[in-house]
């Protein structure tokens, strides 16, 4: 599933995880089920803005298993993404609503990344960067041949710090 703006052409691409990278992750076993629970992590909006100002394409790729579990609807997820993009405009959001082990779009699967490459002419997966807080993000990045950046722990505790290092 995706929602996108239009930014064609060849330019660097950053794939960002959502929960735990852009926004505060819900406690284990819980989910961000509505906008009222969504909280940007410190510096996340600025990080997205810095990437965009530097000419990067910014695409969010997110697992949203809560849909498969019935904790939220696809419409709830789309609403969160629409509101998130009002504050931190990204080029597109691709997300997987499935349970673990039933699809190729759930990270570490790479279907959502391939969908983005199809939707954005000139997007080269091997030249991209994947930034996330989980091993599934890193594994997906390795599978598409992208550079991977793990956030959430030292040495890169935040998306903002990762982006500042990337753009330095």
BALOBA-1460 file (C-alpha; in Angstrom, 3 decimals):
// residues 168
<rec num="1" residu="x" x="0.000" y="0.000" z="0.000"/>
<rec num="2" residu="x" x="1.324" y="3.444" z="-0.723"/>
<rec num="3" residu="x" x="0.599" y="7.100" z="-0.817"/>
<rec num="4" residu="x" x="2.849" y="9.378" z="-2.784"/>
<rec num="5" residu="x" x="3.623" y="12.786" z="-4.095"/>
<rec num="6" residu="x" x="5.473" y="13.341" z="-7.344"/>
<rec num="7" residu="x" x="9.205" y="13.825" z="-7.543"/>
<rec num="8" residu="x" x="10.556" y="11.989" z="-10.583"/>
<rec num="9" residu="x" x="14.131" y="11.963" z="-11.758"/>
<rec num="10" residu="x" x="17.486" y="10.648" z="-10.690"/>
<rec num="11" residu="x" x="18.567" y="11.836" z="-7.264"/>
<rec num="12" residu="x" x="19.698" y="10.176" z="-4.035"/>
<rec num="13" residu="x" x="17.046" y="8.323" z="-2.073"/>
<rec num="14" residu="x" x="16.687" y="7.779" z="1.667"/>
<rec num="15" residu="x" x="14.278" y="5.071" z="2.780"/>
<rec num="16" residu="x" x="13.168" y="5.733" z="6.351"/>
<rec num="17" residu="x" x="11.465" y="3.355" z="8.731"/>
<rec num="18" residu="x" x="8.570" y="4.954" z="10.613"/>
<rec num="19" residu="x" x="8.010" y="3.615" z="14.153"/>
<rec num="20" residu="x" x="11.149" y="4.079" z="16.232"/>
<rec num="21" residu="x" x="12.877" y="6.134" z="13.531"/>
<rec num="22" residu="x" x="10.501" y="9.011" z="12.741"/>
<rec num="23" residu="x" x="8.073" y="8.649" z="15.629"/>
<rec num="24" residu="x" x="8.044" y="7.217" z="19.126"/>
<rec num="25" residu="x" x="7.499" y="3.478" z="18.937"/>
<rec num="26" residu="x" x="4.624" y="2.041" z="20.968"/>
<rec num="27" residu="x" x="5.570" y="-0.345" z="23.800"/>
<rec num="28" residu="x" x="6.207" y="-3.966" z="22.763"/>
<rec num="29" residu="x" x="2.956" y="-5.624" z="21.712"/>
<rec num="30" residu="x" x="1.177" y="-2.287" z="21.217"/>
<rec num="31" residu="x" x="0.735" y="-0.128" z="18.128"/>
<rec num="32" residu="x" x="0.371" y="3.501" z="17.126"/>
<rec num="33" residu="x" x="-3.254" y="3.127" z="16.042"/>
<rec num="34" residu="x" x="-4.238" y="6.750" z="15.474"/>
<rec num="35" residu="x" x="-2.869" y="10.246" z="15.043"/>
<rec num="36" residu="x" x="-3.508" y="11.047" z="18.719"/>
<rec num="37" residu="x" x="-0.821" y="8.465" z="19.611"/>
<rec num="38" residu="x" x="1.703" y="9.585" z="16.995"/>
<rec num="39" residu="x" x="4.627" y="11.610" z="18.401"/>
<rec num="40" residu="x" x="7.593" y="12.690" z="16.301"/>
<rec num="41" residu="x" x="10.944" y="11.777" z="17.794"/>
<rec num="42" residu="x" x="13.105" y="14.822" z="18.603"/>
<rec num="43" residu="x" x="14.666" y="16.195" z="15.419"/>
<rec num="44" residu="x" x="12.833" y="13.857" z="13.040"/>
<rec num="45" residu="x" x="10.975" y="16.625" z="11.206"/>
<rec num="46" residu="x" x="14.215" y="18.584" z="10.837"/>
<rec num="47" residu="x" x="15.993" y="15.472" z="9.523"/>
<rec num="48" residu="x" x="13.382" y="15.016" z="6.792"/>
<rec num="49" residu="x" x="13.653" y="18.713" z="5.940"/>
<rec num="50" residu="x" x="17.457" y="18.540" z="5.706"/>
<rec num="51" residu="x" x="17.296" y="15.584" z="3.331"/>
<rec num="52" residu="x" x="14.741" y="17.305" z="1.123"/>
<rec num="53" residu="x" x="16.694" y="20.593" z="1.132"/>
<rec num="54" residu="x" x="19.789" y="18.661" z="0.034"/>
<rec num="55" residu="x" x="17.852" y="17.280" z="-2.946"/>
<rec num="56" residu="x" x="17.191" y="13.805" z="-1.606"/>
<rec num="57" residu="x" x="14.066" y="11.802" z="-2.322"/>
<rec num="58" residu="x" x="12.625" y="10.665" z="1.034"/>
<rec num="59" residu="x" x="10.448" y="7.553" z="1.165"/>
<rec num="60" residu="x" x="8.997" y="5.952" z="4.275"/>
<rec num="61" residu="x" x="8.764" y="2.145" z="4.316"/>
<rec num="62" residu="x" x="6.890" y="0.746" z="7.301"/>
<rec num="63" residu="x" x="5.554" y="-2.546" z="8.644"/>
<rec num="64" residu="x" x="2.063" y="-2.024" z="10.093"/>
<rec num="65" residu="x" x="1.166" y="-5.467" z="11.427"/>
<rec num="66" residu="x" x="-1.502" y="-3.917" z="13.662"/>
<rec num="67" residu="x" x="-3.808" y="-3.916" z="10.622"/>
<rec num="68" residu="x" x="-3.529" y="-7.713" z="10.245"/>
<rec num="69" residu="x" x="-4.169" y="-8.079" z="13.976"/>
<rec num="70" residu="x" x="-7.304" y="-5.918" z="13.791"/>
<rec num="71" residu="x" x="-5.893" y="-3.200" z="16.066"/>
<rec num="72" residu="x" x="-6.376" y="-0.528" z="13.376"/>
<rec num="73" residu="x" x="-7.697" y="-0.196" z="9.861"/>
<rec num="74" residu="x" x="-5.889" y="0.653" z="6.645"/>
<rec num="75" residu="x" x="-7.784" y="3.948" z="6.779"/>
<rec num="76" residu="x" x="-6.305" y="4.652" z="10.251"/>
<rec num="77" residu="x" x="-2.782" y="4.071" z="8.898"/>
<rec num="78" residu="x" x="-3.414" y="6.267" z="5.838"/>
<rec num="79" residu="x" x="-4.721" y="9.035" z="8.122"/>
<rec num="80" residu="x" x="-1.560" y="8.876" z="10.258"/>
<rec num="81" residu="x" x="0.600" y="9.050" z="7.135"/>
<rec num="82" residu="x" x="-1.368" y="11.942" z="5.647"/>
<rec num="83" residu="x" x="-1.003" y="13.942" z="8.862"/>
<rec num="84" residu="x" x="2.654" y="12.982" z="9.248"/>
<rec num="85" residu="x" x="3.315" y="14.286" z="5.725"/>
<rec num="86" residu="x" x="1.673" y="17.616" z="6.561"/>
<rec num="87" residu="x" x="4.456" y="18.236" z="9.103"/>
<rec num="88" residu="x" x="7.342" y="16.254" z="7.585"/>
<rec num="89" residu="x" x="6.708" y="16.110" z="3.825"/>
<rec num="90" residu="x" x="8.119" y="12.966" z="2.252"/>
<rec num="91" residu="x" x="7.897" y="11.860" z="-1.355"/>
<rec num="92" residu="x" x="5.955" y="8.688" z="-0.577"/>
<rec num="93" residu="x" x="4.935" y="6.246" z="2.121"/>
<rec num="94" residu="x" x="4.828" y="2.505" z="1.437"/>
<rec num="95" residu="x" x="3.557" y="0.194" z="4.123"/>
<rec num="96" residu="x" x="2.777" y="-3.451" z="4.737"/>
<rec num="97" residu="x" x="-0.439" y="-4.387" z="6.559"/>
<rec num="98" residu="x" x="0.347" y="-8.113" z="6.796"/>
<rec num="99" residu="x" x="1.170" y="-10.606" z="9.500"/>
<rec num="100" residu="x" x="4.726" y="-11.924" z="9.716"/>
<rec num="101" residu="x" x="5.711" y="-14.571" z="7.171"/>
<rec num="102" residu="x" x="2.843" y="-14.176" z="4.692"/>
<rec num="103" residu="x" x="4.168" y="-11.669" z="2.154"/>
<rec num="104" residu="x" x="7.233" y="-10.222" z="0.512"/>
<rec num="105" residu="x" x="6.354" y="-6.618" z="1.359"/>
<rec num="106" residu="x" x="6.921" y="-6.902" z="5.110"/>
<rec num="107" residu="x" x="10.513" y="-5.976" z="5.945"/>
<rec num="108" residu="x" x="12.954" y="-7.647" z="5.698"/>
<rec num="109" residu="x" x="11.128" y="-8.393" z="2.432"/>
<rec num="110" residu="x" x="11.885" y="-5.935" z="-0.350"/>
<rec num="111" residu="x" x="8.674" y="-5.648" z="-2.383"/>
<rec num="112" residu="x" x="7.867" y="-2.155" z="-1.068"/>
<rec num="113" residu="x" x="11.341" y="-0.961" z="-2.061"/>
<rec num="114" residu="x" x="10.894" y="-2.449" z="-5.531"/>
<rec num="115" residu="x" x="7.471" y="-0.788" z="-5.766"/>
<rec num="116" residu="x" x="9.124" y="2.556" z="-5.012"/>
<rec num="117" residu="x" x="11.769" y="1.945" z="-7.702"/>
<rec num="118" residu="x" x="8.958" y="1.195" z="-10.162"/>
<rec num="119" residu="x" x="6.986" y="4.307" z="-9.151"/>
<rec num="120" residu="x" x="9.938" y="6.728" z="-9.220"/>
<rec num="121" residu="x" x="11.859" y="6.644" z="-12.508"/>
<rec num="122" residu="x" x="15.570" y="6.967" z="-11.887"/>
<rec num="123" residu="x" x="15.422" y="5.564" z="-8.345"/>
<rec num="124" residu="x" x="18.315" y="3.153" z="-8.015"/>
<rec num="125" residu="x" x="18.003" y="0.840" z="-5.027"/>
<rec num="126" residu="x" x="21.740" y="0.122" z="-4.941"/>
<rec num="127" residu="x" x="22.488" y="3.807" z="-4.516"/>
<rec num="128" residu="x" x="19.918" y="4.325" z="-1.759"/>
<rec num="129" residu="x" x="20.284" y="4.567" z="2.007"/>
<rec num="130" residu="x" x="17.983" y="2.700" z="4.414"/>
<rec num="131" residu="x" x="17.681" y="4.244" z="7.882"/>
<rec num="132" residu="x" x="15.844" y="2.359" z="10.599"/>
<rec num="133" residu="x" x="15.863" y="1.151" z="14.178"/>
<rec num="134" residu="x" x="15.491" y="-2.610" z="13.630"/>
<rec num="135" residu="x" x="17.470" y="-5.472" z="12.167"/>
<rec num="136" residu="x" x="14.617" y="-6.055" z="9.689"/>
<rec num="137" residu="x" x="15.315" y="-2.581" z="8.255"/>
<rec num="138" residu="x" x="19.015" y="-3.361" z="7.966"/>
<rec num="139" residu="x" x="18.379" y="-6.750" z="6.355"/>
<rec num="140" residu="x" x="16.005" y="-5.228" z="3.790"/>
<rec num="141" residu="x" x="18.630" y="-2.615" z="3.005"/>
<rec num="142" residu="x" x="21.302" y="-5.261" z="2.518"/>
<rec num="143" residu="x" x="18.983" y="-7.255" z="0.248"/>
<rec num="144" residu="x" x="18.536" y="-4.299" z="-2.116"/>
<rec num="145" residu="x" x="22.227" y="-3.400" z="-1.999"/>
<rec num="146" residu="x" x="21.648" y="-0.104" z="-0.180"/>
<rec num="147" residu="x" x="23.768" y="1.513" z="2.490"/>
<rec num="148" residu="x" x="22.218" y="0.887" z="5.914"/>
<rec num="149" residu="x" x="22.189" y="3.132" z="8.973"/>
<rec num="150" residu="x" x="20.917" y="1.834" z="12.304"/>
<rec num="151" residu="x" x="19.479" y="4.448" z="14.681"/>
<rec num="152" residu="x" x="18.243" y="4.287" z="18.254"/>
<rec num="153" residu="x" x="21.512" y="3.441" z="19.968"/>
<rec num="154" residu="x" x="24.960" y="5.006" z="20.016"/>
<rec num="155" residu="x" x="26.744" y="5.936" z="17.834"/>
<rec num="156" residu="x" x="23.619" y="7.279" z="16.029"/>
<rec num="157" residu="x" x="20.859" y="7.698" z="18.590"/>
<rec num="158" residu="x" x="18.544" y="9.684" z="16.310"/>
<rec num="159" residu="x" x="17.422" y="10.125" z="12.740"/>
<rec num="160" residu="x" x="18.661" y="13.714" z="12.890"/>
<rec num="161" residu="x" x="22.174" y="12.659" z="13.880"/>
<rec num="162" residu="x" x="22.205" y="9.987" z="11.160"/>
<rec num="163" residu="x" x="21.101" y="12.500" z="8.534"/>
<rec num="164" residu="x" x="23.609" y="15.118" z="9.654"/>
<rec num="165" residu="x" x="26.388" y="12.516" z="9.314"/>
<rec num="166" residu="x" x="25.050" y="11.377" z="5.942"/>
<rec num="167" residu="x" x="24.999" y="14.915" z="4.559"/>
<rec num="168" residu="x" x="28.367" y="15.960" z="6.040"/>
